[in-house]
Amino acid sequence: MALNPQHQSIIIHEIKKSLGKKDSEGLSKYEMAKGAWRLRKTIRREIKYAFMILIGILSAGFGLKGFLIHNGFIDGGVMGISLLTNRETGVSLSLLIIVINLPFLLLGWKQISKLFSLKSIGAIALLALAVEFFPYPEITHDKLLVSVFGGFFIGAGIGLCIRGGGVIDGTEVLAIYLNRNSSLSVGDFILLFNIGIFSIAAYLLSIEAALYSILTYLAASKTVDFILEGIEEFTGVTIISPHSEEIADFIKHKMGRGLTIYSGKRGYGKRGETYTNTDIIFTVVTRLEISRLTNEVEKIDPHAFVVMQSIRDTRGGMVKKKPLH
């Protein structure tokens, strides 16, 4: 289907924007092709993100209406405040989800980005509509099942929305803002915030309901971590050894992993100051491969200095490539 001149000008404008060119500048065929490829990639990515947010909204709504609301349990964060206020005042939960989240989203507009806030506003509005109108079934009244699976579905929804570039709970936005003006971490703020919510729940509802709600929060929190970090936990490994060439050969050819070699100098060790040149190997492996790597390094050099640190995620490289046999 042929595009009309107006649509063509819009596409050319977006291509120039992606290439960092002004509207008055011309484009070569190569630049047009490159810009079109970038534009297609951006559109595909945004469609994927929108799909994640939509599935996340449906999952969170299922956790709320299918498990928590009918059993009087709450979650942590803004969602917990909304559920607690709804239970005590009878105000519509859908309205509370929007109103209580709104200040946090306006804060995110200034602190994070406009696109993030727009996506979050859209996601929260759709969640409110899903909770109000979508006919979710009431699954169970078993308190343990309600806590665990209610938290699981809410956590899955929050995690998918975050991966899609937005949020349906504004607690993290507030924590990031406060963290910039305090020595406490984001996790510390969220923990203190939720301690306050569950303390109020224990007073207004009951200690038992508050304890079950804490279980819901823990299930949701672990599910968010799983959605964001995946089943594979990556570990960055730094290896310092005079046998670096042999170790690097094993990582490349036997494990099929990429690596980076830094040039460094040995500092102070058991033998005193030895400022000699040495190669420093850095690679990233999954937790299932740590044992294989460390065992081989120990065979090659029992005195090698090995440092390992957890990594949330990786992009590019050869980390996710199938190992060689």
C-alpha positions as CSV (number, residue, x, y, z in Angstrom):
1,M,0.0,0.0,0.0
2,A,1.4,3.4,-1.0
3,L,1.8,6.0,1.6
4,N,0.5,9.5,1.2
5,P,3.0,12.4,1.3
6,Q,2.0,13.3,4.9
7,H,2.8,9.8,6.1
8,Q,6.0,9.8,4.2
9,S,7.1,13.1,5.8
10,I,6.3,11.7,9.2
11,I,8.4,8.6,8.6
12,I,11.4,10.6,7.2
13,H,11.2,13.0,10.2
14,E,11.4,10.0,12.6
15,I,14.3,8.5,10.6
16,K,16.2,11.8,10.9
17,K,15.4,12.0,14.6
18,S,16.8,8.5,15.2
19,L,20.0,9.5,13.3
20,G,20.3,12.8,15.1
21,K,19.9,14.9,12.0
22,K,17.9,18.1,11.5
23,D,14.9,18.2,9.3
24,S,16.7,20.6,6.8
25,E,19.5,18.0,6.2
26,G,19.3,15.5,3.4
27,L,19.6,11.7,3.7
28,S,21.7,9.3,1.6
29,K,20.3,5.9,0.6
30,Y,22.5,4.3,3.3
31,E,21.2,6.6,6.0
32,M,17.6,6.0,4.9
33,A,18.1,2.2,5.1
34,K,19.9,2.5,8.5
35,G,17.2,4.9,9.8
36,A,14.4,2.7,8.6
37,W,16.0,-0.4,10.3
38,R,16.3,1.6,13.6
39,L,12.7,2.7,13.3
40,R,11.4,-0.8,12.7
41,K,13.5,-2.1,15.6
42,T,12.1,0.6,17.9
43,I,8.5,-0.1,16.8
44,R,8.9,-3.9,17.4
45,R,10.5,-3.2,20.8
46,E,7.6,-0.9,21.8
47,I,5.0,-3.5,20.7
48,K,6.8,-6.1,22.8
49,Y,6.8,-3.8,25.8
50,A,3.2,-2.9,25.3
51,F,2.3,-6.7,25.2
52,M,4.3,-7.2,28.5
53,I,2.5,-4.4,30.2
54,L,-0.9,-5.7,29.0
55,I,-0.2,-9.2,30.3
56,G,1.2,-7.7,33.5
57,I,-2.1,-5.7,34.1
58,L,-4.2,-8.9,33.6
59,S,-2.0,-10.8,36.0
60,A,-2.1,-8.2,38.7
61,G,-5.8,-7.8,38.3
62,F,-6.2,-11.6,38.7
63,G,-4.1,-11.5,41.9
64,L,-6.3,-8.8,43.3
65,K,-9.8,-9.9,42.4
66,G,-9.2,-13.6,42.3
67,F,-7.4,-13.9,45.6
68,L,-6.8,-10.8,47.8
69,I,-9.9,-8.6,47.7
70,H,-12.5,-11.3,48.7
71,N,-10.3,-12.5,51.5
72,G,-9.4,-9.2,53.1
73,F,-5.7,-9.4,52.6
74,I,-3.4,-6.7,51.4
75,D,0.0,-6.3,49.7
76,G,2.8,-3.9,50.3
77,G,3.5,-0.6,48.6
78,V,0.8,1.7,47.0
79,M,-1.3,-1.4,46.2
80,G,-1.4,-2.2,49.9
81,I,-2.5,1.3,50.8
82,S,-5.2,1.1,48.2
83,L,-6.5,-2.2,49.4
84,L,-6.4,-1.1,53.1
85,T,-8.2,2.1,52.4
86,N,-10.8,0.3,50.3
87,R,-11.5,-2.1,53.1
88,E,-11.8,0.5,55.7
89,T,-13.7,3.2,53.8
90,G,-15.5,1.4,51.0
91,V,-14.1,3.8,48.4
92,S,-13.8,2.2,44.9
93,L,-10.5,0.3,44.7
94,S,-10.1,1.3,41.0
95,L,-10.3,5.0,42.0
96,L,-7.9,4.6,44.8
97,I,-5.3,2.8,42.6
98,I,-5.3,5.9,40.3
99,V,-5.5,8.6,42.9
100,I,-2.8,7.2,45.3
101,N,-0.4,6.4,42.5
102,L,-0.8,9.8,40.8
103,P,1.7,11.8,43.0
104,F,4.3,9.1,42.5
105,L,3.9,9.2,38.8
106,L,4.2,13.0,38.7
107,L,7.4,12.6,40.7
108,G,8.6,10.0,38.1
109,W,7.9,12.5,35.4
110,K,10.6,14.8,36.9
111,Q,13.0,12.2,38.3
112,I,13.0,9.4,35.6
113,S,11.4,10.3,32.2
114,K,8.2,11.5,30.6
115,L,7.9,8.3,28.6
116,F,8.2,6.2,31.8
117,S,5.4,8.3,33.4
118,L,3.1,8.1,30.4
119,K,3.5,4.3,30.2
120,S,2.9,4.1,33.9
121,I,-0.2,6.3,33.8
122,G,-1.6,4.2,31.0
123,A,-0.8,0.9,32.8
124,I,-2.4,2.1,36.1
125,A,-5.5,3.3,34.3
126,L,-5.9,0.0,32.5
127,L,-5.4,-1.9,35.8
128,A,-8.1,0.2,37.4
129,L,-10.4,-0.7,34.5
130,A,-9.5,-4.4,34.7
131,V,-10.3,-4.4,38.5
132,E,-13.6,-2.6,38.0
133,F,-15.0,-4.4,34.9
134,F,-13.1,-7.6,34.1
135,P,-15.0,-10.7,35.4
136,Y,-12.1,-12.5,37.3
137,P,-13.2,-15.7,39.0
138,E,-12.9,-16.0,42.8
139,I,-10.4,-18.9,43.2
140,T,-10.2,-19.9,46.8
141,H,-10.7,-19.0,50.5
142,D,-7.7,-21.0,51.8
143,K,-5.6,-18.3,53.5
144,L,-2.2,-19.9,52.6
145,L,-3.1,-20.3,49.0
146,V,-4.5,-16.8,48.8
147,S,-1.3,-15.3,50.3
148,V,1.1,-17.2,48.1
149,F,-0.7,-17.2,44.8
150,G,-2.2,-13.7,45.2
151,G,1.3,-12.4,45.8
152,F,2.6,-14.5,42.9
153,F,0.2,-13.0,40.3
154,I,0.6,-9.5,41.6
155,G,4.3,-9.8,41.5
156,A,4.3,-11.2,38.0
157,G,2.2,-8.3,36.9
158,I,4.5,-5.7,38.5
159,G,7.6,-7.4,37.1
160,L,6.2,-7.6,33.6
161,C,5.1,-3.9,33.7
162,I,8.6,-2.9,34.8
163,R,10.1,-4.9,32.0
164,G,7.8,-3.1,29.7
165,G,9.1,0.3,30.9
166,G,6.4,1.3,33.4
167,V,5.0,0.6,36.8
168,I,1.7,-0.2,38.4
169,D,2.9,0.6,41.9
170,G,4.7,3.9,42.5
171,T,6.6,3.0,45.7
172,E,9.8,2.4,43.8
173,V,9.6,5.9,42.3
174,L,9.4,7.5,45.8
175,A,12.2,5.3,47.1
176,I,14.5,6.3,44.2
177,Y,13.7,10.0,44.9
178,L,14.4,9.8,48.6
179,N,17.5,7.7,48.1
180,R,19.2,10.7,46.3
181,N,18.9,12.8,49.4
182,S,19.8,10.1,52.0
183,S,22.3,7.4,52.9
184,L,19.6,4.7,52.9
185,S,19.3,2.5,49.9
186,V,16.2,2.1,47.7
187,G,15.6,-1.3,49.3
188,D,15.8,0.2,52.8
189,F,13.1,2.8,52.0
190,I,10.8,0.2,50.5
191,L,11.3,-2.0,53.6
192,L,10.5,0.8,56.0
193,F,7.5,1.9,53.9
194,N,6.1,-1.6,54.0
195,I,6.8,-2.1,57.7
196,G,4.6,1.0,58.3
197,I,1.8,-0.4,56.1
198,F,1.7,-3.8,57.8
199,S,1.9,-2.3,61.2
200,I,-1.3,-0.2,60.4
201,A,-2.9,-3.4,58.9
202,A,-2.2,-5.3,62.2
203,Y,-4.0,-2.5,64.1
204,L,-6.9,-2.0,61.8
205,L,-7.5,-5.6,60.7
206,S,-5.8,-8.2,62.9
207,I,-2.3,-9.5,63.5
208,E,-3.2,-12.7,61.6
209,A,-4.3,-10.8,58.6
210,A,-1.2,-8.7,58.7
211,L,1.0,-11.8,58.9
212,Y,-0.7,-13.3,55.9
213,S,-0.4,-10.0,54.1
214,I,3.4,-10.0,54.8
215,L,3.5,-13.5,53.2
216,T,1.7,-12.1,50.2
217,Y,4.3,-9.3,49.9
218,L,7.2,-11.7,50.1
219,A,5.7,-13.9,47.4
220,A,5.1,-10.9,45.2
221,S,8.6,-9.6,45.9
222,K,10.3,-12.8,45.0
223,T,8.2,-13.1,41.8
224,V,9.2,-9.6,40.7
225,D,12.9,-10.6,41.2
226,F,12.3,-13.8,39.1
227,I,10.6,-11.9,36.3
228,L,13.3,-9.2,36.2
229,E,16.4,-11.3,36.6
230,G,15.2,-14.6,35.1
231,I,16.0,-18.1,36.1
232,E,19.7,-17.8,35.2
233,E,21.7,-15.8,37.7
234,F,24.8,-14.4,36.1
235,T,28.1,-14.1,38.0
236,G,31.0,-11.9,37.0
237,V,34.3,-13.7,37.6
238,T,37.7,-11.9,37.7
239,I,40.8,-14.1,37.6
240,I,44.4,-13.0,38.3
241,S,47.0,-15.7,37.5
242,P,50.4,-16.0,35.8
243,H,48.7,-18.9,33.8
244,S,46.1,-16.5,32.4
245,E,46.7,-17.7,28.8
246,E,45.8,-21.3,29.6
247,I,42.7,-20.2,31.6
248,A,41.5,-17.9,28.9
249,D,41.9,-20.8,26.4
250,F,39.7,-23.0,28.5
251,I,37.0,-20.3,28.9
252,K,37.0,-19.6,25.1
253,H,37.3,-23.1,23.6
254,K,35.9,-25.4,26.3
255,M,33.1,-23.3,27.8
256,G,32.3,-21.3,24.7
257,R,32.2,-18.0,26.7
258,G,33.5,-14.6,25.9
259,L,36.0,-12.8,28.1
260,T,37.9,-9.6,28.4
261,I,41.6,-9.4,29.3
262,Y,42.9,-6.4,31.1
263,S,46.6,-5.4,31.5
264,G,47.5,-4.8,35.1
265,K,50.3,-5.0,37.6
266,R,50.7,-7.2,40.7
267,G,50.7,-5.2,43.9
268,Y,51.3,-6.3,47.4
269,G,51.0,-10.0,48.1
270,K,52.5,-12.8,50.3
271,R,55.9,-12.2,48.8
272,G,55.8,-8.4,49.5
273,E,55.7,-5.7,46.8
274,T,55.9,-7.2,43.3
275,Y,54.9,-4.6,40.7
276,T,55.1,-7.0,37.7
277,N,52.8,-6.9,34.7
278,T,50.0,-9.4,34.6
279,D,46.9,-10.2,32.6
280,I,43.5,-10.0,34.4
281,I,40.7,-12.1,33.0
282,F,37.0,-11.0,33.4
283,T,34.2,-13.3,32.2
284,V,30.5,-13.7,32.9
285,V,29.0,-17.2,33.5
286,T,25.7,-18.6,34.8
287,R,25.6,-20.0,38.3
288,L,25.4,-23.5,36.9
289,E,28.8,-23.0,35.3
290,I,30.7,-21.6,38.3
291,S,31.7,-24.9,39.7
292,R,33.1,-26.1,36.3
293,L,35.1,-22.8,35.9
294,T,36.5,-22.7,39.4
295,N,37.5,-26.4,39.3
296,E,39.4,-25.9,36.1
297,V,41.1,-22.8,37.3
298,E,42.2,-24.7,40.5
299,K,43.7,-27.4,38.3
300,I,45.6,-24.9,36.2
301,D,46.7,-22.6,39.0
302,P,45.8,-23.5,42.6
303,H,47.1,-20.1,43.8
304,A,45.0,-18.0,41.3
305,F,43.2,-15.1,42.8
306,V,39.5,-15.4,41.9
307,V,36.8,-12.8,42.6
308,M,33.1,-13.4,41.9
309,Q,30.2,-10.9,42.1
310,S,26.5,-11.2,41.2
311,I,25.2,-9.5,38.0
312,R,21.5,-8.7,37.5
313,D,21.5,-9.1,33.7
314,T,23.7,-8.9,30.6
315,R,23.4,-7.6,27.1
316,G,25.3,-8.8,24.1
317,G,28.5,-10.9,24.3
318,M,28.5,-14.7,24.5
319,V,26.9,-15.3,27.9
320,K,23.7,-16.8,26.6
321,K,25.4,-18.9,23.9
322,K,25.0,-22.6,24.2
323,P,28.2,-24.1,25.8
324,L,30.6,-26.0,23.7
325,H,31.1,-29.7,24.4
